[in-house]
Amino acid sequence: MSLRNILFVTISIVFIQQTFSQRNYESYNRLGINAGLTLFDITTSHFNTKQSEGFMAGFTTRGSFRNNFDLIYGINYSGSEVGIFARDLGGISGVFDEQYVPYSIQAAQINFLASYNIVKHHLSLEFGPILNVNGKMKLKNDKYENYIVDGYTTLRSGDIQDISKINFHVMGGLTAGLENFRLSAQYQYGVTNMLKNLNDKNLEKDDFDGHSSTIVIAAVIYF
């Protein structure tokens, strides 16, 4: 997705949110910033993975819609990490090593969520879709590039970096706190196959399937 298309989607969502908000007699619109910790993993039968910590930060808007519902729009930047088990079979050094090889993924997210107010301005359930645009699943250290991925004979750690760049997530979570400051806990599941791009690389297998699994604990400040 090009920057122009992302900008168009952004403007469209903001316009829709403002239109709905203005229809509500008790109009409520807040701009905020959020930041927090992520726990990221890949749900897959093709790799032995290890959940790792990362971060997420960005901007969010919350506006009243109707009755007990708000609409939330946000743009976030995330830095996620995950470990994939692999082995160094020795090579020239003759030294055997095996470990969870660390990878990092940088991504931008656009979300458009519904929020059901259990206690208005203080406690709400939130859910909805997220567009995730990410880079490669990059090795954090090139020294692991020739490690053989667990369960394979020729697949190297360096062979699986070029994952799919555009993925869709669904999110559900809970937000609680004050009108100007809230804490949130959410879970994001990737409904699209983030490993699909590997199936075009002529690797040892051609049926890779994996879905992101992310827990986010964050704080939000509204202005």
C-alpha positions as CSV (number, residue, x, y, z in Angstrom):
1,M,0.0,0.0,0.0
2,S,1.5,3.3,-1.1
3,L,1.8,6.4,1.2
4,R,-0.8,8.2,-0.9
5,N,-3.3,5.4,-0.3
6,I,-2.6,5.3,3.5
7,L,-3.1,9.1,3.6
8,F,-6.4,8.7,1.8
9,V,-7.7,6.1,4.2
10,T,-6.6,8.2,7.1
11,I,-8.4,11.3,5.9
12,S,-11.6,9.2,5.1
13,I,-11.7,7.6,8.5
14,V,-11.3,10.9,10.3
15,F,-14.0,12.5,8.2
16,I,-16.4,9.6,8.9
17,Q,-15.7,9.7,12.6
18,Q,-16.2,13.5,12.8
19,T,-19.5,13.2,10.8
20,F,-20.9,10.6,13.2
21,S,-19.7,12.5,16.2
22,Q,-21.5,15.7,15.1
23,R,-24.8,13.8,14.9
24,N,-24.5,13.0,18.6
25,Y,-26.0,15.6,20.9
26,E,-23.4,15.0,23.6
27,S,-20.5,15.2,21.2
28,Y,-17.2,14.0,22.7
29,N,-13.9,14.1,20.7
30,R,-10.5,13.7,22.2
31,L,-7.0,13.4,20.7
32,G,-4.4,11.3,22.5
33,I,-1.1,9.7,22.5
34,N,-0.4,6.1,23.6
35,A,2.6,3.9,24.3
36,G,3.2,0.5,25.7
37,L,4.7,-2.9,25.8
38,T,4.0,-5.7,23.3
39,L,4.4,-9.5,23.6
40,F,4.7,-10.8,20.1
41,D,4.6,-14.4,18.7
42,I,3.8,-16.3,15.5
43,T,1.2,-19.0,15.7
44,T,2.5,-21.6,13.3
45,S,3.3,-25.4,13.0
46,H,6.3,-24.7,10.7
47,F,8.6,-23.0,13.2
48,N,9.5,-23.4,16.9
49,T,9.0,-19.9,18.1
50,K,9.5,-17.9,21.3
51,Q,7.4,-15.0,22.4
52,S,9.4,-11.8,22.8
53,E,8.9,-8.2,24.1
54,G,8.6,-5.1,21.9
55,F,7.0,-1.7,22.0
56,M,4.2,0.3,20.4
57,A,3.5,4.0,20.3
58,G,1.3,6.4,18.3
59,F,-1.7,8.7,18.1
60,T,-5.3,8.0,18.7
61,T,-8.7,9.8,18.6
62,R,-11.8,8.9,20.4
63,G,-15.2,10.3,19.5
64,S,-18.8,9.7,20.6
65,F,-20.9,7.8,18.1
66,R,-24.3,7.0,19.6
67,N,-25.8,5.6,22.8
68,N,-23.0,3.8,24.7
69,F,-20.6,3.5,21.7
70,D,-17.5,5.5,20.8
71,L,-15.4,5.3,17.6
72,I,-11.6,5.1,17.9
73,Y,-9.1,5.8,15.2
74,G,-5.4,5.5,15.6
75,I,-2.0,5.3,13.9
76,N,0.7,3.3,15.7
77,Y,4.3,2.4,15.1
78,S,5.6,-0.9,16.6
79,G,8.9,-2.7,17.0
80,S,8.3,-6.4,17.6
81,E,10.7,-9.3,18.3
82,V,10.4,-13.1,18.0
83,G,12.7,-16.0,18.4
84,I,12.9,-18.9,16.0
85,F,14.8,-22.0,17.1
86,A,17.7,-22.9,14.8
87,R,21.1,-24.8,14.9
88,D,24.6,-24.1,13.8
89,L,25.8,-27.5,12.8
90,G,29.4,-26.6,13.2
91,G,30.7,-25.8,9.7
92,I,34.4,-24.8,9.6
93,S,34.5,-23.9,13.3
94,G,33.3,-27.4,14.3
95,V,31.4,-25.8,17.2
96,F,27.8,-26.8,17.6
97,D,25.2,-24.3,18.8
98,E,21.4,-24.1,19.0
99,Q,19.2,-21.4,20.3
100,Y,16.2,-19.2,19.6
101,V,17.5,-16.9,16.9
102,P,16.2,-13.3,17.4
103,Y,14.3,-11.4,14.7
104,S,12.8,-8.0,14.7
105,I,9.8,-6.6,12.7
106,Q,9.1,-2.9,12.3
107,A,5.5,-2.0,11.4
108,A,2.9,0.8,11.1
109,Q,-0.7,0.2,12.0
110,I,-4.0,1.9,11.2
111,N,-6.9,1.0,13.3
112,F,-10.6,1.8,13.2
113,L,-12.3,0.5,16.4
114,A,-15.6,0.4,18.2
115,S,-15.7,1.1,21.9
116,Y,-18.6,0.0,24.1
117,N,-18.8,2.2,27.3
118,I,-19.5,0.1,30.4
119,V,-18.8,3.2,32.5
120,K,-18.7,6.3,30.2
121,H,-15.2,7.9,30.1
122,H,-13.8,5.3,32.5
123,L,-14.3,1.7,31.4
124,S,-14.9,0.3,27.9
125,L,-14.6,-2.8,25.7
126,E,-12.9,-2.2,22.4
127,F,-12.8,-4.2,19.2
128,G,-12.3,-3.9,15.5
129,P,-9.9,-4.3,12.5
130,I,-6.3,-3.2,12.1
131,L,-4.3,-2.7,8.9
132,N,-0.7,-3.7,9.6
133,V,2.1,-2.6,7.1
134,N,5.4,-4.1,8.1
135,G,9.0,-4.6,6.9
136,K,11.0,-7.8,6.8
137,M,11.4,-10.1,9.8
138,K,15.1,-9.2,10.0
139,L,17.8,-11.1,11.8
140,K,19.1,-9.0,14.8
141,N,22.6,-10.3,14.1
142,D,23.9,-11.6,10.7
143,K,26.0,-14.2,12.5
144,Y,22.9,-16.4,12.7
145,E,22.2,-16.2,9.0
146,N,23.5,-19.7,8.2
147,Y,21.9,-21.4,11.2
148,I,19.5,-24.3,10.1
149,V,15.9,-23.7,11.2
150,D,14.7,-26.5,13.6
151,G,12.8,-29.2,11.7
152,Y,14.6,-28.6,8.3
153,T,17.7,-29.8,6.6
154,T,18.6,-26.9,4.3
155,L,16.4,-24.0,5.4
156,R,18.6,-21.3,6.9
157,S,17.6,-18.5,9.3
158,G,18.5,-16.0,6.7
159,D,16.0,-17.5,4.2
160,I,12.9,-16.6,6.1
161,Q,13.2,-12.9,6.5
162,D,11.1,-11.7,3.6
163,I,7.6,-12.1,5.0
164,S,4.3,-10.6,3.7
165,K,4.3,-6.8,4.0
166,I,0.5,-6.2,4.4
167,N,-1.5,-8.0,7.0
168,F,-4.9,-7.6,8.7
169,H,-5.5,-8.1,12.4
170,V,-8.5,-8.2,14.6
171,M,-8.3,-6.7,18.1
172,G,-10.3,-7.0,21.3
173,G,-9.4,-5.4,24.6
174,L,-10.3,-3.4,27.7
175,T,-9.6,0.2,28.6
176,A,-10.0,1.6,32.1
177,G,-9.1,4.8,34.0
178,L,-9.9,8.5,34.1
179,E,-11.2,10.8,31.4
180,N,-7.8,12.0,30.5
181,F,-5.7,9.0,31.3
182,R,-6.4,5.3,30.7
183,L,-4.6,2.0,30.8
184,S,-5.5,-0.6,28.2
185,A,-4.9,-4.3,27.6
186,Q,-5.6,-5.8,24.2
187,Y,-5.0,-8.8,22.1
188,Q,-4.4,-8.7,18.3
189,Y,-4.6,-11.8,16.0
190,G,-3.4,-11.8,12.5
191,V,-6.2,-13.1,10.2
192,T,-3.9,-13.2,7.2
193,N,-1.0,-15.5,6.6
194,M,2.1,-13.4,7.4
195,L,4.4,-16.2,6.1
196,K,2.7,-16.4,2.7
197,N,5.4,-14.5,0.9
198,L,7.9,-17.3,1.7
199,N,6.0,-19.7,-0.5
200,D,7.3,-18.0,-3.6
201,K,11.0,-18.3,-2.6
202,N,11.7,-21.9,-3.7
203,L,12.6,-22.9,-0.2
204,E,12.6,-26.4,1.3
205,K,8.8,-26.1,1.8
206,D,6.1,-24.1,-0.1
207,D,3.2,-24.3,2.3
208,F,4.3,-21.9,5.1
209,D,1.4,-20.6,7.2
210,G,1.7,-18.4,10.3
211,H,-0.4,-15.8,12.1
212,S,0.7,-13.0,14.4
213,S,-0.3,-13.1,18.0
214,T,0.2,-9.9,20.0
215,I,-0.6,-8.8,23.5
216,V,-0.4,-5.0,24.1
217,I,-0.3,-3.3,27.5
218,A,-0.4,0.4,27.0
219,A,-1.2,3.8,28.6
220,V,-3.2,6.5,26.8
221,I,-3.2,10.3,27.6
222,Y,-6.0,12.4,26.1
223,F,-5.8,16.1,25.6
